[in-house]
Amino acid sequence: MGASRWVWWLERAWDRARLRRTGTRPPTELRIEAYIGHGSDLGVVVRGRVLDDPAPSEAVAGEGVGAAVRRSVRQFLTDDLPGVPLQVSVAGETVRTTTDEDGYFRVRLRPAPGRLTAPWTTGTVELAAPYRGITDPRTVPVQVLVPEAGARFAVVSDIDDTILETGVQRALRMVAQTLTGSALTRTPFLGAPELYRDLAAGANPVFYVSSSPWNLHAFLISFLRHHGFPLGPVLLRDLIGTAAGREQKTGRIQEVLDLHPGLDVVLIGDSGEKDPEVYAAVARANPGRVRAIYIREVRLDPGDGRVERISGAWSEDVPFVLAADSDAVRRHATGLGLL
């Protein structure tokens, strides 16, 4: 059994033991988290999670490291609630679902054509039936991004080491920054907010697709808002995953392409992990849909040849650009007419 399988097995064992202790007890802090969804006339996808935890606190200017660490730790020490009956409603369409063993849910709705309002449609997620003694109504709003008719393309971007300085290749530094930083203190790459606002141009939707865990969703939304990035769905994945492994980034990118077939995409990532390989595979699987691929250079060893092996053998009719910084992306995108 590999290390990832052992971690998954241990998490399942811990969850089973916890449910034996609390499985019939009413949750004290039942909270529905509704993540930003997206949709078109082909359908709407809404995700979220149900937890027995108080809502995370907001970062405040001048707070100490201790407050930031406590908030960060609480994001990962979650008490998820499986089997919660939910009802999701968007634009006159309603579906029922139940949270999985980690408290997550994902639904696909099909509102009647013309019912969605661009650029945002507001829906609801609510408790659909009594759950472990809780009978009072629990309803939260959910925001759904709907691309406007004037959108020319969509931006699909990674987060860590693409817009947010993380240092994924330096594990200890990354953990330290995650624990001690906040949405107010973490730093975007120079020029990234302005670049993304100009790419969005008030109409082009931006999707953030990352390998970070859903535990960081609230932090990342706050980071985007605080630094002036265009707001859009932040599509993450479970920290541990399932018995089959963790969800791959290609699936979430393909979801965007399939749900918005009228939009080509610009893919932006970094050289630190697998974005070059993932984006190359997406471009090959979707001919004619990718306008450009931009890879921010963040490798500790730029001479390792990993990105160059892809770009050197690149035969697709899609620009594949290894960029030193946001200005290099801007210059190339301007030349393509994206800006």
C-alpha positions as CSV (number, residue, x, y, z in Angstrom):
1,M,0.0,0.0,0.0
2,G,1.4,3.4,-1.1
3,A,1.8,6.4,1.3
4,S,-1.3,8.1,-0.2
5,R,-3.4,5.0,0.4
6,W,-2.2,4.8,4.0
7,V,-3.1,8.4,4.6
8,W,-6.6,7.9,3.1
9,W,-7.1,4.7,5.2
10,L,-6.1,6.5,8.4
11,E,-8.4,9.4,7.6
12,R,-11.3,7.0,7.0
13,A,-10.6,5.2,10.3
14,W,-10.5,8.5,12.2
15,D,-13.8,9.6,10.6
16,R,-15.5,6.3,11.5
17,A,-14.3,6.6,15.1
18,R,-15.5,10.2,15.3
19,L,-18.9,9.3,13.9
20,R,-19.3,6.5,16.4
21,R,-18.9,9.1,19.2
22,T,-21.0,11.8,17.7
23,G,-23.2,10.2,15.0
24,T,-26.5,10.6,16.9
25,R,-25.6,13.9,18.6
26,P,-27.1,17.1,17.0
27,P,-24.3,19.2,15.5
28,T,-23.6,22.3,17.5
29,E,-22.3,24.5,14.7
30,L,-23.9,23.0,11.5
31,R,-22.6,25.3,8.7
32,I,-23.2,25.0,4.9
33,E,-20.3,26.3,2.8
34,A,-21.4,27.0,-0.8
35,Y,-18.5,27.5,-3.2
36,I,-18.8,29.8,-6.2
37,G,-20.4,27.9,-9.0
38,H,-20.5,28.5,-12.8
39,G,-23.0,27.8,-15.6
40,S,-24.4,28.4,-19.0
41,D,-27.5,27.3,-20.9
42,L,-26.0,23.8,-20.9
43,G,-26.2,23.6,-17.1
44,V,-24.9,24.8,-13.8
45,V,-22.4,23.2,-11.4
46,V,-22.5,24.0,-7.7
47,R,-20.2,22.6,-5.1
48,G,-19.9,22.9,-1.4
49,R,-19.4,21.3,2.0
50,V,-21.3,20.9,5.3
51,L,-19.3,21.2,8.5
52,D,-19.9,21.2,12.3
53,D,-17.6,24.2,12.8
54,P,-18.0,27.9,13.4
55,A,-17.4,30.2,10.5
56,P,-13.7,31.1,10.1
57,S,-12.7,34.6,11.3
58,E,-11.7,37.4,9.0
59,A,-8.2,38.6,8.9
60,V,-7.7,42.1,10.3
61,A,-4.9,44.6,9.7
62,G,-2.1,44.4,12.4
63,E,-3.2,41.1,13.9
64,G,-0.4,39.0,15.4
65,V,1.1,35.8,14.0
66,G,-0.7,33.8,16.7
67,A,-4.1,34.9,15.4
68,A,-3.1,34.0,11.9
69,V,-1.8,30.5,12.9
70,R,-5.0,29.8,14.9
71,R,-7.2,30.7,11.9
72,S,-5.0,28.6,9.5
73,V,-5.1,25.5,11.7
74,R,-8.8,25.7,12.2
75,Q,-9.2,25.6,8.4
76,F,-7.8,22.1,8.4
77,L,-9.2,20.7,11.6
78,T,-12.7,20.4,10.2
79,D,-15.5,18.3,11.6
80,D,-17.2,17.3,8.3
81,L,-20.8,16.0,8.2
82,P,-21.7,13.1,5.9
83,G,-25.2,12.2,4.8
84,V,-26.7,15.7,5.1
85,P,-29.8,16.1,2.9
86,L,-29.6,19.3,0.9
87,Q,-31.6,21.1,-1.7
88,V,-29.9,23.4,-4.3
89,S,-31.9,25.9,-6.2
90,V,-30.7,28.1,-9.1
91,A,-32.8,30.1,-11.6
92,G,-36.0,28.2,-11.0
93,E,-34.4,24.7,-11.0
94,T,-34.0,22.6,-7.9
95,V,-32.2,19.4,-7.2
96,R,-31.7,17.3,-4.0
97,T,-28.4,15.8,-3.0
98,T,-26.6,14.3,0.1
99,T,-23.1,15.1,1.3
100,D,-20.5,12.4,0.9
101,E,-18.3,10.8,3.6
102,D,-16.2,14.0,3.7
103,G,-19.2,16.4,3.9
104,Y,-18.8,17.5,0.2
105,F,-21.5,17.9,-2.4
106,R,-21.5,18.6,-6.1
107,V,-24.7,19.0,-8.2
108,R,-25.5,19.7,-11.8
109,L,-28.6,21.7,-12.5
110,R,-30.3,22.4,-15.9
111,P,-32.3,25.7,-15.7
112,A,-34.5,26.6,-18.6
113,P,-32.6,28.5,-21.3
114,G,-32.5,32.2,-20.7
115,R,-33.2,31.9,-16.9
116,L,-29.6,32.6,-15.9
117,T,-28.5,36.2,-15.4
118,A,-25.0,37.3,-16.5
119,P,-22.5,37.9,-15.0
120,W,-23.9,36.5,-11.7
121,T,-26.9,34.5,-10.7
122,T,-27.7,33.9,-7.1
123,G,-29.1,30.6,-5.9
124,T,-29.6,28.9,-2.5
125,V,-28.4,25.8,-0.7
126,E,-30.6,24.6,2.2
127,L,-31.1,21.8,4.5
128,A,-33.8,19.6,2.8
129,A,-34.9,17.5,5.8
130,P,-34.2,17.1,9.5
131,Y,-30.6,16.0,10.2
132,R,-29.5,14.5,13.5
133,G,-32.1,16.4,15.5
134,I,-31.8,19.7,13.6
135,T,-35.1,20.7,12.1
136,D,-34.9,24.5,11.8
137,P,-34.3,26.0,8.3
138,R,-30.7,26.4,7.3
139,T,-30.2,28.3,4.0
140,V,-27.2,30.0,2.4
141,P,-26.8,31.9,-0.9
142,V,-24.6,30.6,-3.7
143,Q,-23.1,32.8,-6.4
144,V,-23.0,31.3,-9.9
145,L,-20.7,32.9,-12.6
146,V,-22.5,33.2,-16.0
147,P,-20.2,34.4,-18.8
148,E,-21.6,37.5,-20.6
149,A,-22.6,37.4,-24.3
150,G,-19.7,39.8,-25.0
151,A,-17.0,37.5,-23.5
152,R,-14.2,36.8,-26.0
153,F,-12.5,34.0,-24.1
154,A,-12.1,32.6,-20.6
155,V,-8.9,32.7,-18.4
156,V,-8.1,29.4,-16.6
157,S,-5.4,30.0,-14.0
158,D,-3.5,28.1,-11.4
159,I,-3.0,29.9,-8.0
160,D,0.1,28.8,-6.1
161,D,3.2,30.2,-7.6
162,T,1.2,31.6,-10.5
163,I,-0.6,34.5,-8.9
164,L,0.2,33.8,-5.2
165,E,3.8,33.6,-4.0
166,T,3.8,30.2,-2.3
167,G,7.1,28.4,-2.8
168,V,5.6,25.0,-3.4
169,Q,9.0,23.6,-4.2
170,R,10.2,24.6,-0.7
171,A,7.9,22.5,1.4
172,L,8.8,23.9,4.8
173,R,8.6,27.5,3.6
174,M,5.2,26.8,2.0
175,V,3.8,25.3,5.2
176,A,5.2,28.3,7.2
177,Q,3.6,30.8,4.9
178,T,0.3,29.0,4.9
179,L,0.1,28.9,8.7
180,T,1.4,32.4,9.5
181,G,0.0,34.4,6.6
182,S,-3.5,35.8,5.9
183,A,-5.4,37.2,2.9
184,L,-4.0,40.6,3.9
185,T,-0.4,39.7,4.3
186,R,0.2,37.1,1.5
187,T,1.8,38.6,-1.6
188,P,0.7,38.3,-5.2
189,F,3.3,38.4,-7.9
190,L,4.1,41.8,-9.1
191,G,1.7,43.0,-11.8
192,A,-0.5,39.9,-11.6
193,P,-3.7,41.7,-10.4
194,E,-3.5,44.3,-13.1
195,L,-2.7,41.7,-15.8
196,Y,-5.7,39.6,-14.8
197,R,-8.1,42.6,-14.7
198,D,-6.9,43.6,-18.2
199,L,-7.4,40.0,-19.5
200,A,-10.9,39.9,-18.0
201,A,-11.7,43.3,-19.6
202,G,-14.9,43.5,-17.6
203,A,-16.5,40.6,-19.5
204,N,-14.1,37.6,-19.9
205,P,-14.6,35.1,-17.0
206,V,-11.7,33.9,-14.9
207,F,-11.6,30.5,-13.4
208,Y,-9.0,29.5,-10.8
209,V,-8.1,25.8,-10.9
210,S,-5.6,24.7,-8.2
211,S,-4.3,21.6,-6.5
212,S,-4.8,23.3,-3.1
213,P,-7.4,21.8,-0.7
214,W,-10.9,23.0,-0.4
215,N,-10.0,24.0,3.2
216,L,-8.4,27.1,1.7
217,H,-11.4,28.2,-0.3
218,A,-12.4,31.1,2.0
219,F,-8.8,32.3,2.4
220,L,-8.3,32.3,-1.4
221,I,-11.6,34.2,-2.1
222,S,-10.5,36.8,0.5
223,F,-7.0,37.0,-1.1
224,L,-8.5,37.6,-4.6
225,R,-10.9,40.3,-3.3
226,H,-8.2,42.0,-1.2
227,H,-5.7,42.3,-4.0
228,G,-8.2,43.2,-6.7
229,F,-8.2,40.0,-8.9
230,P,-11.3,39.4,-11.0
231,L,-13.6,37.1,-8.9
232,G,-14.5,33.7,-10.3
233,P,-15.0,30.1,-9.3
234,V,-12.1,28.7,-7.3
235,L,-12.0,25.0,-8.2
236,L,-9.9,23.1,-5.7
237,R,-9.8,19.4,-4.5
238,D,-10.0,17.3,-1.3
239,L,-6.9,17.4,0.8
240,I,-6.7,13.5,1.1
241,G,-8.8,12.4,-1.9
242,T,-10.6,9.0,-2.3
243,A,-9.4,5.4,-2.4
244,A,-8.7,6.0,-6.1
245,G,-6.4,9.0,-5.4
246,R,-6.8,12.8,-5.5
247,E,-8.8,14.5,-8.2
248,Q,-6.7,15.6,-11.2
249,K,-6.7,19.2,-12.4
250,T,-7.5,18.2,-16.0
251,G,-11.0,17.1,-14.9
252,R,-11.9,20.5,-13.5
253,I,-10.5,22.3,-16.5
254,Q,-12.4,20.0,-18.8
255,E,-15.6,20.9,-16.8
256,V,-15.0,24.5,-17.7
257,L,-14.5,23.8,-21.4
258,D,-17.5,21.5,-21.6
259,L,-19.9,23.8,-19.8
260,H,-18.9,26.9,-21.9
261,P,-18.3,25.5,-25.4
262,G,-18.6,29.0,-27.0
263,L,-15.5,30.2,-25.1
264,D,-11.9,29.5,-26.0
265,V,-9.5,29.6,-23.0
266,V,-6.2,31.1,-22.1
267,L,-4.3,28.8,-19.7
268,I,-1.9,30.4,-17.1
269,G,0.3,28.3,-14.7
270,D,3.8,27.9,-13.5
271,S,6.8,25.7,-14.0
272,G,7.1,24.5,-10.4
273,E,4.9,21.4,-10.6
274,K,2.8,19.9,-13.4
275,D,1.1,22.8,-15.1
276,P,3.1,22.5,-18.4
277,E,2.2,18.8,-18.7
278,V,-1.5,19.3,-17.7
279,Y,-2.0,22.3,-20.0
280,A,-0.3,20.5,-23.0
281,A,-2.7,17.6,-22.5
282,V,-5.7,19.9,-22.3
283,A,-4.7,21.7,-25.5
284,R,-4.2,18.4,-27.4
285,A,-7.6,17.0,-26.2
286,N,-9.4,20.2,-27.2
287,P,-8.1,21.3,-30.6
288,G,-9.0,24.9,-31.5
289,R,-10.1,25.8,-27.9
290,V,-6.9,27.0,-26.4
291,R,-5.7,30.5,-27.4
292,A,-2.4,30.4,-25.5
293,I,-0.5,28.7,-22.7
294,Y,1.6,30.9,-20.3
295,I,3.9,29.3,-17.8
296,R,5.5,31.5,-15.1
297,E,9.2,30.5,-14.5
298,V,9.5,29.6,-10.8
299,R,11.8,26.6,-10.9
300,L,14.6,26.3,-8.3
301,D,16.6,24.7,-11.2
302,P,15.6,26.3,-14.4
303,G,18.1,24.1,-16.2
304,D,16.2,20.8,-15.3
305,G,14.8,20.7,-18.9
306,R,11.3,19.6,-17.8
307,V,9.4,22.4,-19.4
308,E,11.8,22.6,-22.4
309,R,11.1,18.9,-23.2
310,I,7.4,19.9,-23.8
311,S,8.0,23.2,-25.5
312,G,10.8,21.8,-27.7
313,A,8.5,19.1,-29.0
314,W,5.4,21.3,-29.2
315,S,3.7,20.9,-32.5
316,E,0.2,22.3,-31.7
317,D,-1.0,25.5,-33.3
318,V,-1.1,27.1,-29.8
319,P,1.5,29.5,-28.4
320,F,3.4,27.8,-25.5
321,V,5.2,30.6,-23.6
322,L,7.7,30.3,-20.7
323,A,7.4,33.7,-19.1
324,A,9.8,35.3,-16.6
325,D,7.1,37.6,-15.1
326,S,3.7,39.2,-15.6
327,D,5.1,41.8,-18.0
328,A,6.4,39.1,-20.3
329,V,2.9,37.6,-20.4
330,R,1.4,41.0,-21.0
331,R,3.7,41.7,-24.0
332,H,2.9,38.4,-25.6
333,A,-0.8,38.6,-24.9
334,T,-0.9,42.1,-26.4
335,G,0.8,40.7,-29.6
336,L,-1.9,38.0,-29.9
337,G,-4.7,40.6,-29.5
338,L,-5.8,39.2,-26.1
339,L,-5.2,42.6,-24.5
